[in-house]
């Protein structure tokens, strides 16, 4: 495998980022200047003024209209006549609120009537005066958001470029030193000790939540005028952005509390790398002694990460290609009151894809995750691990008995299936039936149901607001797919009758569906295949392949590969 690297382009990146940083600094300086003037103007002296001219300039852009009120006025200070054109704390046009329209109407009345107005004069510099000294907090917030976003984006891109170049240089040196061992090309993998970066894990949600809320919070100042004054009810849809911001803030707080409680963890690999058609073994060392309520859950996943689109339409998706779950009831035997030591042992199938970066937009990675339910914030950690084909890869690899779960009896198998709401009933004519109850994955069902409710409400809002025909039709069609998924998750049930001479497969929504009788003599294989994915969780299906090349669905929505294997083992009994 050849990892795609480039040490070029740092200068181009800095040139690209520099205008963002300069624009942010410039707008930030304007915001600070208006704030400083507002503070100073509190002590300026109110003085009568005569409005000579008042105009409202309208600037029509491609997607917005901005306004700027201008004025010329005279005032007397210590027997001298002064003139000024300064209206407010800040100059320039904008469309935040109705400041410019309202001030123009007010000044125009005084200009036409000849009535004196008032201005505020700096007693230390009588040439300095303004008509309105109130702070426009909505505009100030918008300028602050712009300054933070653009300065942060510019400086962040430059810092990332410098850090990235240093990282690439380091990895190029490792590649030159280990040409035939790509699992040593990354500094995070080279010594077989992979760390979680707890501070990074909470900094990312923190930065993301701050940026999102900086962007979305100003909507709360703009929306009332847009909805009430302009009667634009469709603008209410924008409320979803502040609501999402609240959720992101909660996420950031939880991530920070997790970091404070657990710190960093380390995965010490016994096998470097993890072997396709072999094993991934080692132990996870935590920074504190964890007291789980019911043991540790370990998940090893093979993930295909693909980035599509360009510019602002660029998006990244992750699909789980293979996933295995192991439950560990206890730690390794060595006791240490300052930390926990969690054993890791997975068998990786020969047909799995190794770690590979085909391009910057298409890569396969392997992720190891550990979770544990504890008092307060639950423990979790994840590691990106190297998994490759090596000389030790074997196509006939079979899962070995885990020493940490050794000693299970056949009764334990029945208990495991029962915990998945998979029943086993003996048939009077011989054999037995496996029954897969509906709503076995309530977490996924609730998540899809909630999303469907929100999507349905959004579609109904589009119809109510007369948003045209195209969007309600497209949203409505997708809504039908979501409704079918909800019915499938809550109401689908299946039954597999395992007879000595045949398998009888039936089921569907409400248990309805075609019944298939498959003689055992025609079965070529019973295997587990990828099913649906909910978040980062992969569910498995069991299919029966026959000699004529057809596949028949026997079970679906199985929680992990171990459960699927045990279902297959039951179905294979005669």
Backbone torsions as a table, in degrees:
resi	resn	phi	psi	omega
1	UNK	NA	135.7	178.8
2	UNK	-112.4	115.5	178.3
3	UNK	-78.3	134.4	-179.6
4	UNK	-75.6	122.2	179.8
5	UNK	-136.1	154.7	173.4
6	UNK	-154.0	126.7	177.6
7	UNK	-98.2	6.7	179.5
8	UNK	-95.2	166.9	172.1
9	UNK	95.7	-1.4	-179.5
10	UNK	-63.0	-43.3	178.6
11	UNK	-61.5	-41.6	178.1
12	UNK	-63.9	-39.2	179.5
13	UNK	-64.2	-42.0	179.6
14	UNK	-65.1	-41.5	177.6
15	UNK	-63.6	-35.2	178.5
16	UNK	-70.8	-38.6	-175.2
17	UNK	-80.4	-26.9	-174.0
18	UNK	-58.0	-44.2	178.2
19	UNK	-60.2	-34.9	177.5
20	UNK	-62.3	-47.9	-178.3
21	UNK	-64.2	-43.5	-179.2
22	UNK	-65.4	-41.0	178.1
23	UNK	-62.3	-41.5	178.4
24	UNK	-64.6	-42.6	179.0
25	UNK	-64.6	-40.5	-179.3
26	UNK	-63.4	-49.2	-179.8
27	UNK	-66.0	-37.3	177.3
28	UNK	-62.6	-38.4	178.0
29	UNK	-65.7	-36.6	176.4
30	UNK	-63.9	-41.3	179.2
31	UNK	-64.7	-43.3	179.1
32	UNK	-65.3	-39.3	179.4
33	UNK	-63.5	-42.8	179.2
34	UNK	-65.8	-35.7	178.3
35	UNK	-67.0	-41.8	179.1
36	UNK	-64.9	-40.6	178.4
37	UNK	-65.2	-41.0	177.7
38	UNK	-59.0	-42.1	-179.6
39	UNK	-65.8	-43.4	-179.7
40	UNK	-69.0	-37.3	-174.3
41	UNK	-69.0	-12.0	177.2
42	UNK	-61.7	-26.5	-178.5
43	UNK	-100.7	3.4	178.0
44	UNK	-72.4	154.3	-171.8
45	UNK	-92.5	131.1	176.8
46	UNK	-73.4	129.4	-173.4
47	UNK	-137.6	139.2	176.6
48	UNK	-60.9	144.2	179.6
49	UNK	-138.6	154.1	177.3
50	UNK	-114.9	122.7	-178.3
51	UNK	-79.1	116.4	178.8
52	UNK	-90.4	-33.0	-176.7
53	UNK	-157.1	140.6	177.3
54	UNK	-142.2	125.4	-178.4
55	UNK	-135.3	158.1	175.0
56	UNK	-122.0	111.2	179.0
57	UNK	-88.7	131.5	-179.8
58	UNK	-112.3	124.2	-179.5
59	UNK	-113.0	112.6	-176.8
60	UNK	-95.0	117.3	176.8
61	UNK	-101.6	-174.6	-178.4
62	UNK	-70.4	-31.1	-177.6
63	UNK	-133.2	7.0	179.5
64	UNK	-159.1	162.7	177.3
65	UNK	-122.5	129.4	179.2
66	UNK	-117.8	159.9	-174.8
67	UNK	-131.1	152.5	174.8
68	UNK	-147.4	121.7	176.9
69	UNK	-87.2	131.1	177.6
70	UNK	-122.3	154.0	-178.1
71	UNK	-155.7	156.1	171.5
72	UNK	-128.4	128.7	-176.6
73	UNK	-146.0	160.3	177.8
74	UNK	-120.3	150.4	176.4
75	UNK	-151.0	156.8	-177.8
76	UNK	-109.8	133.4	178.6
77	UNK	-139.3	117.9	-179.7
78	UNK	51.2	52.1	174.9
79	UNK	65.7	16.3	175.3
80	UNK	-121.3	141.2	179.6
81	UNK	-90.9	127.9	177.1
82	UNK	-121.0	155.4	174.9
83	UNK	-129.2	154.3	-178.7
84	UNK	-153.2	157.5	175.9
85	UNK	-117.9	2.7	-176.6
86	UNK	-77.9	127.2	-176.7
87	UNK	-98.1	-57.4	-176.0
88	UNK	-127.0	-167.1	-178.2
89	UNK	-68.1	-34.3	-179.1
90	UNK	-121.2	153.7	178.8
91	UNK	-110.1	171.7	-179.2
92	UNK	99.2	169.9	-177.1
93	UNK	-99.9	153.4	175.7
94	UNK	-162.0	176.1	176.8
95	UNK	-130.1	29.6	177.6
96	UNK	-85.3	109.4	-177.5
97	UNK	71.0	-163.4	-178.1
98	UNK	-118.2	30.2	-177.8
99	UNK	-55.6	-51.5	-173.7
100	UNK	-66.3	-42.5	-179.9
101	UNK	-64.9	-44.3	-178.1
102	UNK	-67.6	-41.9	-179.6
103	UNK	-69.1	-34.3	177.8
104	UNK	-65.1	-43.9	179.1
105	UNK	-61.5	-40.7	-179.3
106	UNK	-66.4	-45.5	-179.0
107	UNK	-69.3	-35.5	179.5
108	UNK	-63.4	-37.9	179.3
109	UNK	-62.8	-43.6	-179.7
110	UNK	-70.4	-33.1	178.1
111	UNK	-66.3	-45.3	-177.3
112	UNK	-71.7	-33.9	-178.0
113	UNK	-85.7	-18.9	-177.4
114	UNK	78.3	3.5	179.3
115	UNK	-69.2	142.6	178.8
116	UNK	-67.2	145.1	174.6
117	UNK	-106.2	-155.9	175.0
118	UNK	-143.9	152.6	173.6
119	UNK	-135.7	173.0	-179.3
120	UNK	-120.2	124.8	-172.2
121	UNK	-113.4	137.4	175.4
122	UNK	-76.8	111.8	-176.7
123	UNK	-63.1	-25.0	178.9
124	UNK	-81.9	-19.8	179.0
125	UNK	-146.7	84.6	-173.7
126	UNK	-59.0	-15.0	176.2
127	UNK	-72.0	-18.3	-179.9
128	UNK	-93.4	122.2	178.2
129	UNK	-153.2	160.7	174.6
130	UNK	-151.1	160.2	-177.0
131	UNK	-89.0	-35.2	-175.8
132	UNK	-130.5	121.0	-176.8
133	UNK	-110.0	8.7	177.4
134	UNK	-74.3	146.2	-179.1
135	UNK	-82.0	130.9	175.5
136	UNK	-90.3	91.4	-172.9
137	UNK	-67.0	-32.0	176.4
138	UNK	-62.6	-45.4	178.1
139	UNK	-66.4	-40.2	178.9
140	UNK	-61.2	-42.3	178.7
141	UNK	-63.3	-42.5	180.0
142	UNK	-63.5	-42.6	178.2
143	UNK	-65.4	-38.2	178.2
144	UNK	-64.5	-42.0	177.4
145	UNK	-61.2	-47.4	179.6
146	UNK	-59.2	-45.6	-178.6
147	UNK	-62.7	-46.0	-179.0
148	UNK	-65.5	-44.3	-178.2
149	UNK	-64.3	-50.6	-175.2
150	UNK	-71.8	-40.7	177.0
151	UNK	-65.1	-45.0	179.0
152	UNK	-62.6	-42.1	179.6
153	UNK	-64.6	-45.4	-179.1
154	UNK	-64.1	-51.9	-179.6
155	UNK	-65.0	-39.0	179.6
156	UNK	-62.7	-42.6	178.7
157	UNK	-64.8	-40.9	178.9
158	UNK	-65.8	-42.1	179.1
159	UNK	-66.0	-41.3	178.3
160	UNK	-63.9	-37.0	178.4
161	UNK	-64.1	-44.6	179.2
162	UNK	-64.6	-45.6	178.9
163	UNK	-63.5	-42.2	-179.5
164	UNK	-63.8	-40.8	178.6
165	UNK	-63.1	-41.2	178.5
166	UNK	-64.1	-40.9	179.8
167	UNK	-65.1	-43.2	-179.4
168	UNK	-64.5	-42.0	178.3
169	UNK	-59.9	-43.5	179.2
170	UNK	-62.7	-42.8	-177.9
171	UNK	-72.9	-31.0	175.1
172	UNK	-64.8	-37.1	176.6
173	UNK	-66.2	-41.0	177.9
174	UNK	-65.0	-37.9	178.7
175	UNK	-64.6	-40.8	179.0
176	UNK	-65.2	-33.8	-179.5
177	UNK	-77.7	-26.3	-176.3
178	UNK	-130.7	66.5	-173.9
179	UNK	-62.6	-28.0	-176.8
180	UNK	-104.8	11.7	-178.5
181	UNK	-132.2	77.4	-176.3
182	UNK	-61.4	-18.9	177.5
183	UNK	-73.3	-5.8	174.9
184	UNK	-106.5	10.5	-178.6
185	UNK	-82.9	-17.5	176.7
186	UNK	-100.2	134.3	-179.7
187	UNK	-62.7	-28.0	-179.9
188	UNK	-70.4	-20.9	-176.1
189	UNK	-105.5	-19.9	-164.1
190	UNK	-54.7	-39.6	-176.8
191	UNK	-100.1	6.8	178.0
192	UNK	74.4	12.2	176.5
193	UNK	-119.0	107.4	-175.4
194	UNK	-105.9	124.5	-175.9
195	UNK	-102.8	146.2	164.1
196	UNK	-85.9	144.7	176.5
197	UNK	-102.6	90.6	-176.0
198	UNK	-59.2	-39.2	-179.3
199	UNK	-68.0	-35.7	176.7
200	UNK	-67.2	-37.7	-177.8
201	UNK	-65.3	-26.3	175.2
202	UNK	-97.9	-23.9	178.4
203	UNK	-67.6	-38.6	-179.5
204	UNK	-61.3	-53.5	177.0
205	UNK	-62.4	-31.9	178.7
206	UNK	-64.9	-50.2	-179.2
207	UNK	-64.1	-42.8	-179.5
208	UNK	-62.6	-43.5	-179.9
209	UNK	-66.0	-40.4	179.3
210	UNK	-63.9	-47.1	-179.2
211	UNK	-63.9	-43.1	-179.6
212	UNK	-61.7	-44.8	-178.1
213	UNK	-71.7	-31.3	174.9
214	UNK	-63.8	-35.4	179.5
215	UNK	-76.1	-41.6	-170.6
216	UNK	-87.6	-28.5	-176.7
217	UNK	-59.9	-41.3	177.5
218	UNK	-57.0	-20.9	177.1
219	UNK	-60.4	-30.6	-179.8
220	UNK	-66.1	-23.8	176.5
221	UNK	-85.4	-29.8	-174.9
222	UNK	-88.7	-36.4	-172.6
223	UNK	-60.6	-42.7	-178.9
224	UNK	-55.6	-44.6	179.8
225	UNK	-66.3	-39.9	-178.0
226	UNK	-66.9	-38.9	-177.5
227	UNK	-79.2	-44.8	-173.9
228	UNK	-83.7	-53.8	-175.4
229	UNK	-71.9	-42.0	-177.8
230	UNK	-96.3	0.8	178.3
231	UNK	52.8	42.0	-179.8
232	UNK	-104.5	84.7	-177.7
233	UNK	-67.9	-24.0	179.1
234	UNK	-62.0	-24.2	180.0
235	UNK	-66.1	-17.3	178.6
236	UNK	-60.5	-23.4	178.8
237	UNK	-58.8	-30.7	-178.1
238	UNK	-65.0	-14.2	178.5
239	UNK	-62.7	-19.4	-180.0
240	UNK	-62.4	-29.0	-177.8
241	UNK	-69.0	-47.3	174.2
242	UNK	-62.2	-33.7	178.7
243	UNK	-65.4	-43.2	175.4
244	UNK	-61.5	-37.8	178.2
245	UNK	-59.9	-37.5	176.9
246	UNK	-63.5	-43.4	178.0
247	UNK	-62.8	-40.3	178.5
248	UNK	-65.5	-35.5	177.7
249	UNK	-63.6	-42.2	177.0
250	UNK	-62.1	-42.7	178.5
251	UNK	-59.0	-44.8	-178.9
252	UNK	-64.3	-41.1	179.7
253	UNK	-64.0	-43.5	179.2
254	UNK	-63.9	-40.3	179.0
255	UNK	-62.9	-39.5	178.5
256	UNK	-65.9	-44.8	179.7
257	UNK	-63.3	-37.0	177.7
258	UNK	-62.8	-44.7	179.8
259	UNK	-63.4	-42.7	179.5
260	UNK	-63.1	-33.7	-175.6
261	UNK	-82.7	-39.8	-170.6
262	UNK	-113.1	-19.7	-179.2
263	UNK	63.7	-146.2	-178.1
264	UNK	-97.4	157.2	174.0
265	UNK	-127.1	160.1	-179.0
266	UNK	-129.5	135.1	172.2
267	UNK	-103.2	111.4	176.7
268	UNK	-92.0	115.2	-176.4
269	UNK	-85.6	128.3	171.5
270	UNK	-82.5	-33.7	175.1
271	UNK	-108.5	120.2	177.5
272	UNK	-125.4	108.5	4.2
273	UNK	-89.8	-176.0	164.0
274	UNK	-66.5	141.7	-169.9
275	UNK	-108.0	124.6	170.2
276	UNK	-65.1	128.5	-173.0
277	UNK	70.3	35.2	-178.7
278	UNK	-162.7	-141.9	-172.5
279	UNK	-123.3	154.0	163.9
280	UNK	-121.4	115.2	-177.0
281	UNK	-133.6	161.9	178.8
282	UNK	157.3	-157.3	177.1
283	UNK	-148.2	149.4	177.5
284	UNK	-103.2	123.1	178.4
285	UNK	-105.7	126.2	-179.6
286	UNK	-98.6	168.1	-179.0
287	UNK	-86.2	-14.3	179.6
288	UNK	-137.2	162.6	176.7
289	UNK	-78.8	115.8	-176.8
290	UNK	-96.1	132.8	177.9
291	UNK	-111.7	85.2	-176.5
292	UNK	-71.2	150.3	178.4
293	UNK	-69.2	-41.6	-176.4
294	UNK	-143.4	46.3	175.4
295	UNK	84.7	-170.4	-176.8
296	UNK	-115.5	141.0	173.2
297	UNK	-107.0	124.9	178.7
298	UNK	-111.2	133.2	179.3
299	UNK	-128.6	125.8	173.1
300	UNK	-111.4	126.1	-174.7
301	UNK	-129.1	139.7	167.9
302	UNK	-99.1	125.2	-169.7
303	UNK	-125.5	132.0	172.0
304	UNK	-98.8	116.1	-179.4
305	UNK	-107.1	121.5	-176.6
306	UNK	-127.7	133.5	176.1
307	UNK	-111.6	128.8	-178.7
308	UNK	-125.4	165.9	178.0
309	UNK	79.1	-177.1	179.7
310	UNK	-148.0	159.8	178.2
311	UNK	60.1	-135.9	-178.0
312	UNK	-72.6	-13.1	178.2
313	UNK	-93.1	9.0	-179.3
314	UNK	-73.7	133.6	-179.6
315	UNK	-145.1	151.6	-179.2
316	UNK	-121.5	134.0	178.5
317	UNK	-126.5	149.9	177.8
318	UNK	-122.9	127.3	175.9
319	UNK	-120.0	131.5	-178.5
320	UNK	-80.8	121.3	-178.9
321	UNK	-91.0	-32.2	179.9
322	UNK	-154.4	144.8	-178.3
323	UNK	-154.0	138.0	177.6
324	UNK	-133.1	141.1	179.9
325	UNK	-119.3	135.5	173.9
326	UNK	-126.7	139.4	176.6
327	UNK	-108.8	127.6	179.8
328	UNK	-112.6	119.2	-178.2
329	UNK	-78.5	-23.2	-175.0
330	UNK	-146.0	166.1	177.5
331	UNK	-83.2	179.7	171.4
332	UNK	-64.4	164.2	-167.9
333	UNK	-70.3	-27.7	-177.7
334	UNK	-69.4	124.5	-176.3
335	UNK	-90.6	133.3	177.1
336	UNK	-145.8	111.6	-176.4
337	UNK	-69.6	-6.3	-178.3
338	UNK	-98.2	-8.5	-177.2
339	UNK	-161.4	170.9	173.5
340	UNK	-115.5	148.6	177.7
341	UNK	-123.8	112.8	-172.2
342	UNK	-110.1	119.1	-177.6
343	UNK	-72.1	145.6	179.5
344	UNK	-127.0	128.0	176.6
345	UNK	-154.4	111.5	179.0
346	UNK	-128.3	143.2	170.6
347	UNK	-99.5	125.3	-175.2
348	UNK	-104.1	124.8	-177.3
349	UNK	-65.9	153.3	-175.6
350	UNK	-67.7	-28.7	-177.0
351	UNK	-82.9	-3.0	-180.0
352	UNK	-68.8	156.4	179.5
353	UNK	-86.6	135.8	178.5
354	UNK	-77.4	169.8	171.5
355	UNK	-56.7	127.3	-177.7
356	UNK	-158.9	136.4	174.5
357	UNK	-113.2	91.1	-178.3
358	UNK	-67.1	-34.9	174.0
359	UNK	-159.2	177.2	178.8
360	UNK	-64.6	-20.7	-176.3
361	UNK	-107.0	2.4	-176.3
362	UNK	-147.8	111.8	-178.4
363	UNK	-149.5	155.8	173.3
364	UNK	-112.2	128.6	178.9
365	UNK	-132.5	159.7	178.3
366	UNK	-117.6	134.2	-175.1
367	UNK	-127.4	128.9	175.6
368	UNK	-106.5	127.2	180.0
369	UNK	-125.8	144.7	175.0
370	UNK	-131.5	135.1	178.1
371	UNK	-134.7	155.9	176.9
372	UNK	-154.9	134.9	176.5
373	UNK	-79.9	124.2	-179.7
374	UNK	-134.3	173.2	175.3
375	UNK	-67.5	130.0	-178.0
376	UNK	82.2	-135.4	179.8
377	UNK	-70.2	125.4	179.1
378	UNK	-69.0	153.2	179.4
379	UNK	-85.0	140.9	172.7
380	UNK	-155.7	148.8	175.3
381	UNK	-155.4	150.6	177.5
382	UNK	-140.3	151.8	-176.0
383	UNK	-138.4	137.7	170.8
384	UNK	-89.4	118.9	-171.3
385	UNK	-114.6	149.4	177.4
386	UNK	-82.6	127.7	177.5
387	UNK	-132.3	121.2	-173.4
388	UNK	-139.8	163.7	168.2
389	UNK	-82.1	132.9	179.5
390	UNK	-134.5	-176.1	177.8
391	UNK	-65.1	-18.2	179.9
392	UNK	-88.6	-2.7	-178.9
393	UNK	-66.5	132.6	-178.9
394	UNK	-128.0	128.0	179.7
395	UNK	-69.0	-20.0	-177.4
396	UNK	-98.9	20.7	-177.7
397	UNK	-61.4	137.7	177.6
398	UNK	-126.7	145.8	177.6
399	UNK	-59.3	134.4	178.7
400	UNK	-96.2	158.8	178.0
401	UNK	-65.7	128.1	-179.4
402	UNK	-75.1	122.8	-179.3
403	UNK	-60.8	-18.2	-178.0
404	UNK	-88.4	-10.2	176.1
405	UNK	-125.7	17.7	-178.4
406	UNK	-65.2	153.4	176.6
407	UNK	96.7	2.7	178.4
408	UNK	-71.3	143.7	-179.9
409	UNK	-103.1	176.9	177.1
410	UNK	-62.5	-27.6	176.4
411	UNK	-65.1	-33.7	178.3
412	UNK	-62.9	-34.5	178.1
413	UNK	-60.2	-44.7	179.2
414	UNK	-63.5	-39.5	178.6
415	UNK	-62.8	-42.7	179.2
416	UNK	-61.0	-44.0	178.6
417	UNK	-66.0	-38.2	179.2
418	UNK	-64.8	-36.4	179.2
419	UNK	-65.2	-21.3	175.9
420	UNK	-93.5	9.9	-177.6
421	UNK	59.2	41.8	173.7
422	UNK	-112.1	112.9	-176.8
423	UNK	-92.0	158.2	177.3
424	UNK	-132.1	116.7	-178.1
425	UNK	-123.9	135.7	-179.4
426	UNK	-80.2	138.8	-179.6
427	UNK	-91.1	140.0	-177.7
428	UNK	-63.8	-30.7	-178.0
429	UNK	-88.9	5.6	179.2
430	UNK	112.6	144.9	-177.6
431	UNK	88.3	-167.3	-178.0
432	UNK	-150.1	168.4	179.5
433	UNK	-124.2	134.1	170.8
434	UNK	-97.4	125.3	-180.0
435	UNK	-114.7	128.5	-178.6
436	UNK	-105.8	105.9	-172.8
437	UNK	-68.3	155.9	175.7
438	UNK	-70.9	162.6	176.1
439	UNK	54.3	43.2	-179.9
440	UNK	-78.4	-20.6	178.9
441	UNK	-116.3	76.4	-173.5
442	UNK	-65.9	-33.1	179.4
443	UNK	-61.4	-50.2	178.6
444	UNK	-64.7	-38.5	-179.4
445	UNK	-64.4	-42.4	179.1
446	UNK	-65.7	-40.5	-179.6
447	UNK	-63.0	-46.7	-179.5
448	UNK	-67.6	-37.1	179.1
449	UNK	-64.0	-45.0	179.0
450	UNK	-62.1	-44.3	178.6
451	UNK	-62.2	-39.0	179.9
452	UNK	-65.7	-40.5	177.7
453	UNK	-61.2	-46.0	178.9
454	UNK	-63.2	-42.8	-179.6
455	UNK	-64.8	-41.1	178.9
456	UNK	-63.4	-43.4	177.2
457	UNK	-62.2	-39.4	178.7
458	UNK	-65.3	-42.2	178.4
459	UNK	-63.6	-43.1	178.6
460	UNK	-62.9	-37.3	178.7
461	UNK	-64.7	-40.8	177.4
462	UNK	-60.6	-41.1	179.3
463	UNK	-66.9	-43.7	-178.5
464	UNK	-63.5	-34.2	-177.2
465	UNK	-90.2	9.3	178.1
466	UNK	53.0	55.2	-178.1
467	UNK	-82.0	15.8	-177.7
468	UNK	94.4	178.7	-175.9
469	UNK	-92.9	-33.4	-171.1
470	UNK	-61.7	-53.1	-175.7
471	UNK	-65.9	-45.8	177.1
472	UNK	-59.6	-35.9	179.4
473	UNK	-67.3	-47.4	180.0
474	UNK	-63.3	-45.4	178.9
475	UNK	-65.2	-36.8	-179.7
476	UNK	-66.3	-39.7	178.8
477	UNK	-64.0	-43.7	177.1
478	UNK	-65.3	-31.5	178.1
479	UNK	-63.2	-36.5	177.5
480	UNK	-63.4	-40.6	177.4
481	UNK	-63.2	-40.8	178.7
482	UNK	-64.2	-41.8	179.4
483	UNK	-62.2	-40.2	176.8
484	UNK	-63.0	-41.4	178.4
485	UNK	-62.5	-38.9	178.4
486	UNK	-63.4	-46.3	178.7
487	UNK	-61.0	-41.1	-179.2
488	UNK	-64.7	-42.4	-177.7
489	UNK	-69.2	-34.7	-176.8
490	UNK	-90.4	-32.8	-167.1
491	UNK	-116.6	-8.2	-177.9
492	UNK	-73.2	130.8	175.2
493	UNK	-137.4	153.2	-177.6
494	UNK	-138.9	160.8	-179.5
495	UNK	-142.5	131.9	177.1
496	UNK	-122.6	114.2	176.6
497	UNK	-93.5	117.9	-177.2
498	UNK	-101.5	97.7	179.6
499	UNK	-102.5	159.8	-179.3
500	UNK	-58.9	-33.4	-174.5
501	UNK	-103.7	-11.5	-175.8
502	UNK	-160.6	163.9	168.2
503	UNK	-110.8	137.4	177.5
504	UNK	-116.5	115.4	-176.6
505	UNK	-108.6	132.8	178.1
506	UNK	-152.4	163.7	175.5
507	UNK	134.3	175.6	-177.4
508	UNK	154.7	-162.0	176.3
509	UNK	-64.3	128.7	-174.0
510	UNK	59.7	21.9	179.7
511	UNK	77.2	1.8	-178.8
512	UNK	-82.5	150.9	-179.7
513	UNK	148.6	168.8	-176.3
514	UNK	-72.8	138.3	175.3
515	UNK	-92.6	132.0	-179.0
516	UNK	-121.0	129.9	176.0
517	UNK	-105.4	120.9	-175.2
518	UNK	-120.8	109.3	176.5
519	UNK	-60.9	139.0	-178.6
520	UNK	-62.2	-27.2	-179.7
521	UNK	-66.7	-19.8	-179.0
522	UNK	-97.4	-3.8	-177.1
523	UNK	-81.0	124.8	177.7
524	UNK	-96.3	-27.1	-177.2
525	UNK	-167.3	147.3	168.6
526	UNK	-123.3	120.9	-172.9
527	UNK	-141.9	162.7	175.7
528	UNK	-96.3	135.1	179.0
529	UNK	-130.6	162.8	178.9
530	UNK	-60.6	136.1	174.6
531	UNK	-113.0	-141.7	-178.5
532	UNK	-74.7	161.2	176.1
533	UNK	-123.2	130.1	176.7
534	UNK	-121.8	107.2	-172.8
535	UNK	65.2	-125.5	177.0
536	UNK	-94.6	3.2	-175.3
537	UNK	-92.9	127.9	177.3
538	UNK	-104.9	130.5	175.5
539	UNK	-106.3	152.9	-175.5
540	UNK	-113.4	155.1	172.3
541	UNK	-116.7	154.3	172.4
542	UNK	-113.2	125.4	-179.7
543	UNK	-121.5	150.3	177.4
544	UNK	-108.4	120.0	178.3
545	UNK	-99.2	136.7	-178.7
546	UNK	-112.3	167.9	-174.6
547	UNK	-62.9	-22.8	-179.9
548	UNK	-83.1	6.5	176.8
549	UNK	88.1	3.7	-179.3
550	UNK	-90.0	153.4	176.0
551	UNK	-118.2	136.5	-178.2
552	UNK	-123.9	129.3	-177.3
553	UNK	-75.0	126.2	178.2
554	UNK	-106.1	-42.8	-177.6
555	UNK	-147.8	154.1	-178.9
556	UNK	-144.5	167.1	178.3
557	UNK	57.9	40.6	176.7
558	UNK	-82.6	135.0	-165.4
559	UNK	-63.8	-32.2	179.4
560	UNK	-160.1	174.5	-174.9
561	UNK	-67.2	-32.6	179.4
562	UNK	-63.6	-42.1	177.6
563	UNK	-64.3	-41.6	178.7
564	UNK	-61.5	-41.7	179.3
565	UNK	-62.9	-38.4	-178.4
566	UNK	-73.0	-32.7	173.0
567	UNK	-63.5	-43.3	178.5
568	UNK	-62.4	-40.8	178.9
569	UNK	-61.3	-42.0	177.4
570	UNK	-63.8	-45.0	-178.2
571	UNK	-65.4	-24.9	-178.0
572	UNK	-83.2	-12.9	178.7
573	UNK	-69.6	141.8	178.3
574	UNK	-122.1	NA	NA
